[in-house]
Amino acid sequence: MKPTQFPGKYRKEERMTAVRQNTDLPEMDEAGLIVDPTQWTEETASTIAEQLKVAPLTDDHWLVIYSLRDYYKKFGVAPAMNSVCHRLGKDKFWVHDLFQSCLNAWRIAGLPNPGEEAKSYLNDM
């Protein structure tokens, strides 16, 4: 997939366009990670992004978010962020530049705590 081509679920017009001001967030752990990823919604992602000062989320953000969610759903672990960047045709710092840290990308994607080692890796990227 070329980075400029988005499958249906990544298209801006098919995503939510407004965020409610008083969204109730799902339960989160002490690191700000959603405990139950099935409670995640795009509205939740936008609210978390606003809190982390990453908003507004662009098409590139959504591409990363859904790539992370798809990988986690398939393998149950955090992917190597440089492989996400490579697969999408971007340099290895792209995710960090978009989200300020790879751990923020994980938070906004609504994925659970990946463990201390993976959290350390995601935070250092």
C-alpha positions in Angstrom: 0.0 0.0 0.0 1.4 3.4 -0.9 1.3 5.9 2.0 -1.1 8.2 0.1 -3.6 5.5 -0.6 -6.0 4.8 2.3 -8.2 1.8 2.6 -11.8 2.7 3.4 -11.5 2.8 7.2 -8.7 5.4 6.9 -10.6 7.8 4.7 -11.4 11.1 6.5 -14.9 11.3 5.2 -15.7 7.8 6.7 -14.4 8.8 10.2 -16.1 10.9 12.8 -15.8 14.6 12.3 -16.6 16.0 15.7 -15.6 15.2 19.2 -18.0 15.6 22.1 -16.6 17.9 24.8 -17.4 15.7 27.8 -16.5 12.2 26.6 -16.3 9.6 29.3 -13.0 7.8 28.8 -12.7 4.0 29.4 -10.8 2.8 32.4 -7.1 3.5 32.1 -4.1 2.3 34.1 -1.5 4.5 35.9 0.5 4.9 32.6 -2.6 6.3 30.8 -3.2 3.2 28.7 -6.7 1.8 28.2 -7.3 -1.4 30.2 -9.8 -2.9 27.8 -9.1 -2.1 24.1 -12.6 -3.2 23.1 -13.8 0.0 24.9 -11.9 2.2 22.4 -13.6 4.4 19.8 -12.4 7.1 17.4 -14.0 9.6 19.7 -11.9 8.2 22.6 -8.8 8.5 20.4 -9.5 12.1 19.6 -10.1 13.0 23.3 -6.8 11.3 24.4 -5.0 13.1 21.6 -6.4 16.4 22.8 -5.2 15.7 26.3 -1.7 14.8 25.0 -1.7 17.8 22.8 -1.4 15.7 19.7 -4.7 16.9 18.2 -6.1 17.4 15.7 -5.6 13.9 14.3 -4.8 13.8 10.6 -5.1 11.1 8.0 -1.5 10.1 8.8 -2.3 9.8 12.5 -5.3 7.5 11.7 -3.2 5.4 9.4 -0.7 4.7 12.2 -3.5 4.2 14.8 -5.3 1.6 12.7 -1.9 -0.1 11.7 -1.1 -0.5 15.4 -4.6 -1.8 16.2 -4.5 -4.2 13.3 -1.1 -5.5 14.3 -2.1 -5.9 18.0 -5.3 -7.7 17.0 -3.4 -10.1 14.8 -0.3 -10.7 17.0 -1.2 -9.5 20.5 2.0 -7.5 20.9 3.4 -4.1 20.1 5.0 -3.9 16.6 8.5 -2.5 16.1 7.7 1.1 15.2 10.5 1.3 12.6 8.7 -1.6 10.8 5.4 0.3 10.9 7.3 3.3 9.4 9.0 1.1 6.8 5.8 -0.7 5.8 4.1 2.7 5.2 7.1 4.1 3.3 8.2 6.6 5.9 11.4 7.3 7.8 12.0 5.6 11.1 11.1 8.8 13.1 7.8 9.4 11.4 5.6 8.0 14.2 7.5 9.8 16.9 7.2 13.1 14.9 3.4 12.6 14.6 2.7 11.6 18.2 5.6 13.2 20.1 6.4 9.6 21.3 5.6 6.1 20.1 4.0 5.5 23.5 1.5 8.3 22.8 0.6 6.6 19.5 0.0 3.4 21.5 -2.2 5.3 24.0 -4.2 7.0 21.4 -4.7 3.7 19.5 -6.4 2.5 22.7 -4.2 -0.5 23.2 -3.5 -2.0 26.7 -0.3 -1.8 28.6 2.3 -3.8 26.6 4.6 -4.4 29.6 7.5 -2.5 31.1 10.1 -3.5 28.5 7.8 -2.6 25.6 6.7 0.6 27.3 10.3 1.6 27.7 11.0 0.9 24.1 7.9 2.8 23.0 8.7 5.8 25.2 12.4 6.0 24.0 11.5 6.1 20.3 
